[in-house]
Amino acid sequence: MAKTTKRLSRSEALRGPVKPEPIEDIENVLDAGVSVGQEIKFLRKASDVTLTQLSRATGLSQGYLSQIERGISSPSVKALHSISRALGVNISWFFRPAQNLDDDLDEFVVRHDKRRSLTFESGITDELLSPNLARGIELLRCTFAPHSASGTERYEHRGEEAGIVISGRLALWLGDKRVDLETGDSFAFESTIPHRYANENDQEAVIIWAISPPTY
């Protein structure tokens, strides 16, 4: 029987699993010396996952994972698949799109055509507007396909959230309260309040979402 990697992603609790999106020629990318360790560390910490938990979920030793995060060791393709599955992302998440060669602001600025994104089976697509997950806040552009939803169960976690509906409409549940948001409406709430959301309409909805601290 094949071993199933336990997922540790907080995103999955609200958005469901991501759609597969493999990188072509990933061996060549790894051989080129592209460092993914820092991005793994940022995501792991934002997901509130310890090295011990990630080790148990992937079957990789804590020492090896620590070496990957510190850039001492380069992960094998198999290890990277295990880590990405456990953290609930595609492998492509760890390879930031290259900025312009003359752009030295990539730690501060995300160009519109260089965003990292994840599309979930629920019909929700998240684009990371923040350069990384290392700071105290993350900014997302969330696109909800018609009749997409985060699921039927409310979810709670640490932190605070705020956002604004750029287009379309969104239903937001906070505890036992339902809030119907229209274009131009904004919101803010403590993430410790059980919450979920859905686009119950025939049109796409786009929301700019801020979460502090990052809990991707």
QUIRA-V106574 format. One record per pair of residues at least 12 apart in sequence whose ideal C-beta (glycine too) atoms are under 6 Angstrom apart, sorted by sequence separation. I is the first residue (numbers start at 0). GAP is how many residues later the second one is. D is the distance in whole Angstrom. If there is no record, write none. Layout:
i=I gap=GAP d=D
i=I gap=GAP d=D
//
This chain:
i=114 gap=12 d=4
i=115 gap=12 d=5
i=128 gap=12 d=6
i=168 gap=13 d=5
i=50 gap=14 d=6
i=125 gap=14 d=5
i=126 gap=14 d=4
i=98 gap=15 d=6
i=173 gap=15 d=6
i=125 gap=16 d=6
i=164 gap=16 d=5
i=166 gap=16 d=6
i=96 gap=17 d=4
i=124 gap=18 d=4
i=164 gap=18 d=5
i=174 gap=18 d=5
i=59 gap=19 d=6
i=109 gap=19 d=6
i=173 gap=19 d=5
i=174 gap=19 d=6
i=123 gap=20 d=6
i=164 gap=20 d=5
i=109 gap=21 d=5
i=173 gap=21 d=5
i=122 gap=22 d=4
i=163 gap=22 d=4
i=92 gap=23 d=6
i=172 gap=23 d=5
i=57 gap=24 d=4
i=106 gap=24 d=6
i=123 gap=24 d=5
i=162 gap=24 d=6
i=57 gap=25 d=6
i=122 gap=25 d=3
i=171 gap=25 d=5
i=121 gap=26 d=6
i=161 gap=26 d=4
i=169 gap=27 d=6
i=170 gap=27 d=5
i=40 gap=28 d=4
i=57 gap=28 d=5
i=160 gap=28 d=6
i=39 gap=29 d=6
i=56 gap=29 d=4
i=169 gap=29 d=6
i=170 gap=29 d=6
i=159 gap=30 d=6
i=160 gap=30 d=5
i=36 gap=31 d=5
i=36 gap=32 d=5
i=158 gap=32 d=4
i=168 gap=32 d=5
i=36 gap=34 d=5
i=156 gap=34 d=5
i=167 gap=35 d=5
i=169 gap=35 d=5
i=34 gap=36 d=5
i=155 gap=36 d=5
i=167 gap=36 d=6
i=9 gap=37 d=5
i=167 gap=37 d=3
i=155 gap=38 d=5
i=166 gap=39 d=5
i=153 gap=40 d=4
i=165 gap=40 d=4
i=7 gap=41 d=5
i=153 gap=41 d=6
i=153 gap=42 d=5
i=164 gap=42 d=5
i=165 gap=42 d=6
i=42 gap=44 d=5
i=162 gap=44 d=5
i=163 gap=44 d=5
i=162 gap=45 d=6
i=149 gap=46 d=5
i=162 gap=46 d=4
i=149 gap=47 d=5
i=161 gap=48 d=5
i=7 gap=49 d=5
i=148 gap=49 d=4
i=160 gap=50 d=5
i=5 gap=51 d=4
i=25 gap=51 d=6
i=147 gap=51 d=5
i=159 gap=52 d=5
i=158 gap=53 d=6
i=158 gap=54 d=5
i=38 gap=55 d=4
i=143 gap=55 d=4
i=145 gap=56 d=5
i=158 gap=56 d=6
i=35 gap=58 d=4
i=156 gap=58 d=5
i=143 gap=61 d=4
i=142 gap=63 d=5
i=141 gap=65 d=5
i=140 gap=67 d=6
i=141 gap=67 d=5
i=22 gap=68 d=5
i=20 gap=69 d=4
i=22 gap=69 d=5
i=139 gap=69 d=4
i=20 gap=71 d=6
i=138 gap=71 d=5
i=17 gap=72 d=6
i=137 gap=73 d=5
i=136 gap=75 d=4
i=11 gap=76 d=4
i=135 gap=76 d=6
i=137 gap=76 d=4
i=4 gap=77 d=6
i=10 gap=77 d=5
i=135 gap=77 d=5
i=7 gap=78 d=5
i=8 gap=78 d=6
i=8 gap=79 d=2
i=4 gap=80 d=4
i=4 gap=81 d=5
i=6 gap=81 d=5
i=132 gap=81 d=4
i=132 gap=83 d=6
i=45 gap=87 d=4
i=41 gap=90 d=5
i=41 gap=91 d=4
i=41 gap=92 d=5
i=17 gap=100 d=5
i=18 gap=100 d=5
i=17 gap=102 d=5
i=18 gap=102 d=6
i=15 gap=104 d=5
i=16 gap=104 d=5
i=14 gap=105 d=4
i=15 gap=105 d=5
i=15 gap=106 d=4
i=14 gap=107 d=5
i=14 gap=109 d=5
i=14 gap=135 d=6
i=13 gap=136 d=4
i=13 gap=141 d=5
i=12 gap=142 d=5
i=9 gap=147 d=6
i=45 gap=168 d=4
i=45 gap=170 d=5
i=9 gap=205 d=5
i=10 gap=205 d=6
//
